[in-house]
C-alpha cells in the first residue's frame, strides 16, 4: 500500500507546522514567565527598600528634616527672614 505524494506532502506539512507552532508557543510562554518573575523580583526589592527606609526613619528621627522647613536661626546667613520674624503665609 503506497500513499500518494499529495498525502505525504500534507502529512509532512502538518508535522512541520505543528513543530513550529509548538516552538513558538513554548518561547512565548517562557518569555511571559520570565517577565512575570522579573516584575515580582523588582516589586520585592522595592518593598524591602520601603521597609528599610521606614526602619531608618524610626531609628533616626532627629536627623530628618523637611526640605521646605524654614531656618529660624537669626545668626545664620542663609536663614529665612520670614521665619526669623515669625511671618507665615498661612491665611
Secondary structure, DSSP 4 states (H G I P E B T S, - for coil): ----HHHHHHHHHHHHHHHHHHHHHHHHHHHHHHHHHHHHHHHHHHHHHHHHHHHHHHH-STT---TTPPP--TT-TT--HHHHHT-----
